[in-house]
Amino acid sequence: MDHLTTLQLLELGSNKIRELKNISKLKNLKQLWIGRNKISKIQGLEGLPLEKLSIQDNKLTSMIGINSLTTLQEMYLSENGITKIEGLEKLSNLRILDLSNNMIESLSGLESSTKLEELWV
């Protein structure tokens, strides 16, 4: 993927992907759609200027790893196994957060999300 330097949107849904590799080289990537895979950790996205991230219907149990995605405006994490809202402290531009169909027990962790316009739990 090294040669895709101008790529801004990448859709990798329904591909049985277990982990993200070489995505961090896409320095202009603004949207990443990786729903319906087998991803269990948010990793390999550090330094990307992502504005929209969708990791719906995967194997996530935690939000650890999103704190470095400071440019995110929309994040879709529905239909995983997430139990706790965490890692949002540095996501000051986040407007839309979808955590529906997870196992969230509390809304704590949203205190710093002052620009949030839509929340699905």
N, C-alpha and C positions, 0 to 999 in steps of 0.2 A: 504493500500500500504506500510505499515511500513516494511514488510518483504522483499520487493523488493530492497534491499540495493545495489545490483550490477547492477541494470537496467541502461542502457546507452541511449536507444532509446525508446520513447513512442509515439505511433500514436493513436490519439483519434478523428480522422476526422469523420464528418457526424454523430454526436451523439446528437445533440440538446443541448449541454452543454452551460450553461449560465454563469458559473463562475468556476474558477479553485480552487479546494480544495485538500489539502493533497499532492500536487505536491512537495512542498518545502521539504518534508521528503526524497525525492529521491536524495540523496547527490551526486550520481555519474552520474546523468542524463546529457548527452551531446547534445541530440537532442530531441526536442519536436515538434510534428506535430499535430496541433489542428485546421486545416482548416474546413470550412463548418460547423460551429457551430453557437451559438448565443451569443458569448462572447462580452461584451461591454467595458470591462476595462482590462488593462494588470496589473494583481495583483496576488499575491500568488507564485511568482517565485523567490523571493529574496533569495540570497545565493546559487543559483544553478550554477553549472559550465557549463551552456549551451553554446554550440558553434553554434548550428543551431536552429532557432526558426521560425516556420511557423504558422501564425495566419491569413491565407488568407480566404476571403469570410466569415467574421463574422460581427459584429455590432460595430466595433471600430470607434470612432470619434476623438480619440486623441492617441498620442504616449506616454502619461504620464504613467510612470511605468517601462519603459525600461532602464532608467538610471542606475539601480542597476545591470544590466546584463552585467557586464564589460568584460566577456570572449566571448561574441558573435562575431562570424566571418561572419555568414550569417543570414539575417533576411528577411522574406517574409511576407509583410503586404498588399498585393494587394487585391482589391475588398472589401474595407471597405468604411467608410465615413470620412477618415482622411483628414483634411484641412490644417494642418500645420506640417512641419518637426521640431521635437523637441526632446530633451532628449538624443542626440547623443554624448554629450560632453565627457562622460566617456567611450564610446565604442571605444577605441583606436585600437582594433583589427578587426573592422568591414571591410570586404572586399566586401560583396555583400549585396545590399539593394534593395528590390523590393517594390515600393510604387505605382505600376501601378493600373489604374482603381480606383483611389481615387479622391478626390476633392482638390488636392494640388494646391495652387495658386502661390507659390514662392519656389525657391530653397534655400532660406536662412535657416540656421540651419545645413548646411552641412560643415561649415567651419572647424570643428575639425576632420572631417572624412578623414584624410590624407592617409589612406591605402585603401580607396575605389577603387576597380577595376571594379565593375559593379554596375550601378545605373539604375533602371527602374522606370520611373515616368509617 
